[in-house]
Amino acid sequence: MRGSRGRSGLSSEMDWPPAEMDYNVKGYDKYHHMIQYAQVGEDKTIKVCRCWQSKRFPYCDDTHKVLIEAGDNVGPFVAKIQGKPKVQNVAANALQIRSHLPRQAAFFTLGFCSVGLASSVALARSRGWKSRVEISGF
């Protein structure tokens, strides 16, 4: 009962390719499960055969090039698998930022005090007061 359709209109079996156009002359299984992994930080390319003529089926071995010369332009499906990015130590980045914090705080305080002192001297001069600095003990 190949290609019979149920109430939903969908085929109960795989009806592609039609029997008169079956490229699977070597009798390979129609479904394959391929599990591939890429190493950390590495990209991997897998070529999956679509011409059904590969000696390493379901993997492509470039047999389709002979078919292209005969007029059938079919090539492999190329799957590009990306590996996970390398893991970064974010705690070390936070520690590096924290090590710069005391120096930044000291410079901020020094700048803030300098601006405050300059502002108070400018205010005193605008009111007519004279600033006098005495150093004793020399």
C-alpha distance (Angstrom), angle and dihedral (degrees) to the residues before:
residue distance angle dihedral
M1 . . .
R2 3.79 . .
G3 3.78 114.5 .
S4 3.80 95.4 8.1
R5 3.77 113.9 155.0
G6 3.78 126.2 -141.9
R7 3.79 129.2 -148.0
S8 3.81 92.4 -72.5
G9 3.81 91.8 58.0
L10 3.81 92.5 -118.3
S11 3.76 122.7 122.7
S12 3.78 117.9 -110.0
E13 3.82 90.9 -146.5
M14 3.75 133.1 38.6
D15 3.81 104.1 -85.1
W16 3.79 98.1 -176.3
P17 2.94 128.1 125.3
P18 3.80 100.0 31.6
A19 3.81 114.7 -120.2
E20 3.82 92.8 -105.9
M21 3.81 90.6 53.8
D22 3.81 101.9 44.8
Y23 3.80 110.6 144.7
N24 3.80 92.4 -178.9
V25 3.80 94.3 96.4
K26 3.82 92.3 148.9
G27 3.81 93.3 58.4
Y28 3.81 98.7 -118.6
D29 3.80 119.4 169.4
K30 3.80 111.8 -91.5
Y31 3.81 93.3 -135.1
H32 3.77 126.7 51.2
H33 3.78 130.8 176.6
M34 3.77 112.7 -146.6
I35 3.79 121.0 -173.9
Q36 3.79 116.6 -167.5
Y37 3.78 130.8 169.4
A38 3.79 131.8 -167.4
Q39 3.79 123.3 -144.8
V40 3.80 120.0 -112.1
G41 3.80 109.4 -73.6
E42 3.83 92.6 4.5
D43 3.80 128.3 110.4
K44 3.80 118.9 -146.3
T45 3.82 129.5 -161.2
I46 3.82 120.9 -152.2
K47 3.81 121.5 -170.8
V48 3.81 113.4 -152.1
C49 3.81 117.6 -160.2
R50 3.82 117.7 -117.4
C51 3.81 98.7 171.1
W52 3.84 94.8 66.0
Q53 3.82 90.8 -137.5
S54 3.81 100.6 97.4
K55 3.80 118.4 121.9
R56 3.82 87.8 -144.4
F57 3.82 94.9 47.7
P58 3.07 127.4 -159.5
Y59 3.83 84.6 29.7
C60 3.81 118.2 68.6
D61 3.81 118.7 -113.9
D62 3.84 94.9 178.1
T63 3.82 94.5 -99.5
H64 3.81 86.8 134.9
K65 3.82 88.7 74.5
V66 3.81 88.8 73.0
L67 3.80 89.3 50.8
I68 3.82 91.1 50.7
E69 3.82 88.9 56.9
A70 3.82 87.9 52.5
G71 3.81 91.3 52.4
D72 3.83 102.7 -96.5
N73 3.77 105.6 119.1
V74 3.79 102.1 -159.6
G75 3.78 124.9 137.7
P76 3.78 136.6 177.4
F77 3.78 127.9 -79.7
V78 3.80 105.6 -112.1
A79 3.80 114.5 -147.7
K80 3.80 116.2 -166.9
I81 3.80 112.3 -156.7
Q82 3.78 116.6 -164.0
G83 3.78 119.6 -152.2
K84 3.76 121.1 -134.8
P85 3.80 114.4 -87.7
K86 3.77 116.9 -102.5
V87 3.78 113.4 -86.7
Q88 3.79 116.1 -108.2
N89 3.78 125.5 -150.2
V90 3.79 100.3 -125.1
A91 3.81 91.4 177.1
A92 3.81 89.1 64.5
N93 3.81 89.9 51.3
A94 3.82 90.3 52.4
L95 3.82 90.4 48.2
Q96 3.80 90.9 51.9
I97 3.81 91.1 51.2
R98 3.80 90.6 46.8
S99 3.82 91.7 52.3
H100 3.83 89.9 59.8
L101 3.81 92.6 49.6
P102 3.88 99.3 84.2
R103 3.80 92.0 51.2
Q104 3.80 91.4 48.5
A105 3.81 90.9 48.7
A106 3.82 91.3 50.4
F107 3.81 92.6 50.8
F108 3.81 91.0 46.8
T109 3.83 91.2 51.5
L110 3.82 92.2 46.7
G111 3.81 91.3 50.0
F112 3.79 93.0 45.6
C113 3.83 91.9 50.8
S114 3.83 91.9 46.6
V115 3.80 92.3 52.4
G116 3.83 90.5 46.4
L117 3.82 92.2 50.7
A118 3.80 92.6 46.7
S119 3.82 90.8 48.8
S120 3.82 92.7 50.4
V121 3.84 91.6 48.5
A122 3.82 90.0 50.0
L123 3.81 91.1 48.9
A124 3.83 91.5 49.3
R125 3.81 92.1 50.4
S126 3.79 91.7 48.4
R127 3.83 89.2 56.2
G128 3.78 91.9 48.6
W129 3.79 98.5 -105.6
K130 3.77 117.9 139.9
S131 3.75 119.7 -140.6
R132 3.76 116.4 -135.4
V133 3.79 125.7 -170.2
E134 3.81 119.0 -164.0
I135 3.74 125.2 -173.6
S136 3.77 114.4 -165.4
G137 3.75 131.8 -175.6
F138 3.78 100.7 55.8
